[in-house]
Amino acid sequence: MNKPCLKTSLAALGFMILLGAAPAHAAIDWAKVPGKDVAMFYPGQSPWEWVLTPSDHEGAAKFRAGKDCFQCHNGDEKTMGDILVSGKRNGAAVPGKPGSIVAQVKFAHDAQNLYVRLVFAEGRQPDAGMDKAYATKVTMMLDDGSVPEATRAGCWGMCHDDNTMMPAANGADRTMYLPRTHAHLTAHGGGDELKPADDLAKLKAGGYWLEYWQARLNAGKPAVAVNGEIFAKREETHPTAVSAQASYAGGKWTVTFTRKLDAGAGFKAIVPGKTYTIGFAIHSGHTAKRFHYVSFERTLVLDSGNADFVAAKE
Ligand code: HEC
């Protein structure tokens, strides 16, 4: 009676051995990890300068007075995305593009690594043809509380009116950057003039930079993981301390990031007792640069504490 059972488990075992270099995250039993939905919406052209300007943004005065984006907009993402993708506000319409994507997000860690898993359906996406190599890119931004703009506004701390393809870019190619790295901040961004090198070095030493992880995806192909930082500009960094696994089935992506808690210089140390700010973005339909979906800011802690996500030790 036991035989078929034994056979099945032996087959399963054989299959696992065949897979050989089983990724470390195979140890996480994701079914047991509680998840939360994170809505990402199409933001149009609504940069840092726009959200801070009362004549543009209804929430500007209260944001300046101390209320964070997610505190006001939790639950608004679908409506906002629908408005912005339709071109009614802040940029041109993108015909046929869904206004938002909801991902179920889970975190876990063990003695070595932090693991993040996102499950989401992109819906029917028009092909923008901007990124020919990858259909989809999933990005997580991470800070350890050293970047006040990120603590308050997540990814909006690095998004500016004069970034590539934004209203004040005037054709320039300018990546995302953090405001305090620039010498002059105007209602249209910081331009290209940076603070003196000494000031930049001090900011950097104080942890005023953001880390990001990205999984570049095509269905049926292994995910390509990259990491990078945002400071005076956004740049990919090497070596890559992040790995990503992805699978696509039934219209849904399952994407898992793995990164050592202590990945050394150039990476934020991930330790218990600290509150991290995270933000998510998805580039869908072969898009690049600003044509992504973005989440509002969320918080993360290890083990226990008051945060949107508590990564429990497995
Ligand atoms: C005090 C509450 C409040 C805060 C804080 C706030 N907003 Fe808003 N925001 C609003 C209101 C009100 C609107 C007008 C549309 C609406 O009613 O949802 C709006 C509109 C927007 C829109 C345009 C889309 C639309 O639906 O009209 C964007 C984009 C936006 N906010 C982003 C942000 C970001 C990013 C932050 C943080 C930097 C932020 N908001 C902080 C209240 C707020």
Boltz pocket constraint, residues with backbone or C-beta under 6 A from the ligand:
constraints:
  - pocket:
      binder: B
      contacts: [[A, 43], [A, 46], [A, 51], [A, 57], [A, 58], [A, 59], [A, 60], [A, 62], [A, 63], [A, 67], [A, 68], [A, 69], [A, 70], [A, 71], [A, 72], [A, 73], [A, 76], [A, 79], [A, 80], [A, 83], [A, 84], [A, 89], [A, 152], [A, 153], [A, 156]]
      max_distance: 6.0
